[in-house]
Amino acid sequence: MTARTLLKMGHPLLLQQAEAVVEFNSPELDDLILDMYDTMRENNGAGLAAPQIGVSKQVVIFSVDGNPRYPDVEPVPDTVLINPKIEILDESTESDWEGCLSIPGMRGLVARPKKIQYSGFNQKGESFSVEAEGFHARVVQHEVDHLLGILYPYRIKDLRYFGFEDELFRSDQS
């Protein structure tokens, strides 16, 4: 398939709630998912939501294994998650740096629940449920937020911890 153009923060579609998928196992859905994977891989993403490529559908993908943007995180399984639901299993939160393909070159410190259970459907319409914690849980929550019209900067509690990666993580800062 093909990598698509990423919408950037400020585009109105990224602020909308995505529509539920009602037709599974279709050529259109398969093509969308292939394009999402091509787009995510071309941009070294950890995940991608359909609205980020201009499609208002509740479809997210994620996969992390040897990603240069996230060299020190544990692997996250290759997953297609459609019409997702998230249940928080542990109310304690953990703050960590997040980035987004729709907000290139920037990072922000975001607190998220440490442990969740997510459920939904694969592209064939089969339901599944997974418990996740750590970076895996963070990636899922970040991508599902896109389906609700929420970008990670909206979750930053202190904007002093939001900025360009090259400035935030510069080794010669005093």
C-alpha positions in Angstrom: 0.0 0.0 0.0 1.3 3.5 0.7 2.3 5.9 3.4 -0.2 8.7 3.8 0.2 12.3 4.8 0.0 12.9 8.5 -2.4 15.5 9.8 -0.8 17.9 12.2 -2.0 19.5 15.4 -4.4 22.3 14.5 -6.3 20.2 11.9 -10.0 20.1 12.9 -10.3 16.3 12.2 -7.8 15.7 15.1 -10.3 17.4 17.5 -13.3 15.2 16.6 -14.5 11.9 18.1 -14.0 9.2 15.5 -16.8 7.0 14.2 -17.2 3.4 15.2 -16.3 0.7 12.6 -19.4 -1.3 11.7 -18.0 -3.3 8.7 -15.1 -5.6 9.5 -13.1 -7.9 7.3 -13.5 -5.6 4.3 -11.1 -4.6 1.5 -11.5 -0.9 2.6 -10.6 -1.7 6.2 -7.7 -3.9 5.2 -6.3 -1.2 2.9 -6.7 1.4 5.7 -4.7 -0.7 8.1 -2.0 -1.4 5.6 -1.7 2.3 4.9 -1.5 3.0 8.6 1.3 0.5 9.1 3.2 2.0 6.1 2.7 5.5 7.5 3.7 4.5 11.1 6.9 2.7 9.9 8.0 5.4 7.5 7.8 7.9 10.4 9.3 5.6 13.1 6.0 5.7 15.1 5.1 3.5 18.1 1.4 3.7 17.1 -1.0 5.5 14.8 -4.7 6.3 14.9 -6.8 6.5 11.7 -7.7 10.2 12.3 -4.0 11.1 12.0 -4.2 10.2 8.3 -7.6 11.8 7.8 -9.9 8.9 8.4 -12.5 9.4 11.1 -12.8 5.7 12.2 -12.0 4.1 15.5 -8.9 2.2 14.4 -5.5 2.3 16.0 -2.4 0.3 15.5 0.7 0.0 17.6 4.0 -1.9 17.5 7.4 -1.3 19.1 10.4 -3.4 18.6 13.8 -1.7 18.0 12.3 1.7 17.2 14.9 4.5 16.9 12.6 7.0 18.5 12.1 4.8 21.6 15.4 2.9 21.9 15.1 2.1 25.6 11.5 0.8 25.9 10.2 -2.7 26.2 8.7 -4.2 23.1 5.0 -3.7 22.4 3.1 -6.3 20.5 2.0 -5.6 16.9 -1.7 -4.9 17.4 -4.7 -3.7 15.4 -7.3 -2.4 17.8 -10.8 -1.3 16.5 -13.6 0.3 18.5 -11.5 0.2 21.7 -12.5 0.4 25.3 -10.0 1.1 28.2 -10.5 0.1 31.8 -8.0 1.5 34.4 -6.8 -1.4 36.6 -4.5 0.7 38.8 -5.3 4.3 39.7 -1.7 5.2 40.3 -0.1 7.1 37.5 3.3 7.4 36.0 4.7 10.5 34.2 6.9 10.0 31.1 7.8 11.9 27.9 5.4 11.5 25.0 5.7 12.5 21.4 3.3 12.3 18.5 3.6 12.0 14.7 1.0 14.8 14.4 3.2 17.1 16.6 6.6 16.5 15.0 9.8 17.3 16.9 8.1 18.0 20.2 7.7 16.1 23.5 5.7 16.6 26.7 5.7 15.0 30.1 2.3 13.3 30.6 0.9 11.4 33.6 -1.1 8.3 32.7 -2.5 5.3 34.6 0.2 2.6 34.9 -2.0 -0.5 34.3 -5.0 -0.9 32.1 -7.1 -3.4 30.3 -8.0 -2.7 26.7 -10.5 -4.5 24.6 -11.9 -4.2 21.2 -11.9 -6.0 17.8 -9.3 -7.0 15.3 -9.8 -6.3 11.6 -11.7 -9.6 11.2 -14.2 -8.5 13.8 -13.0 -10.9 16.5 -13.1 -9.5 20.0 -10.1 -9.6 22.4 -8.9 -8.1 25.6 -5.4 -7.5 26.9 -3.9 -6.2 30.2 -1.0 -3.8 29.7 1.3 -1.8 31.9 4.3 0.5 31.4 5.1 1.8 27.9 2.6 -0.6 26.4 -0.2 0.9 28.4 1.0 4.4 27.6 1.0 3.8 23.8 -2.5 2.3 23.9 -3.9 5.3 25.9 -2.1 7.8 23.7 -3.6 6.2 20.5 -7.1 5.8 21.9 -7.0 9.5 23.0 -6.7 10.3 19.2 -10.1 8.6 18.7 -11.6 11.0 21.3 -10.1 14.1 19.7 -7.5 14.4 22.5 -3.8 15.2 21.7 -1.2 14.6 24.4 -0.4 18.3 25.0 -4.0 18.6 26.4 -2.9 16.2 29.2 0.3 18.0 30.2 -0.1 19.4 33.7 2.9 21.8 33.6 3.8 23.3 30.3 7.4 23.9 31.4 7.7 20.2 30.5 6.6 20.6 26.8 8.9 21.7 24.1 11.1 20.7 21.2 13.0 17.5 21.6 16.3 19.0 20.6 16.0 21.7 23.3 14.5 19.5 26.0 17.1 16.8 25.7 20.2 18.8 24.8 23.1 17.4 26.7 24.9 20.8 27.1 22.1 22.6 29.0 23.1 24.4 32.1 
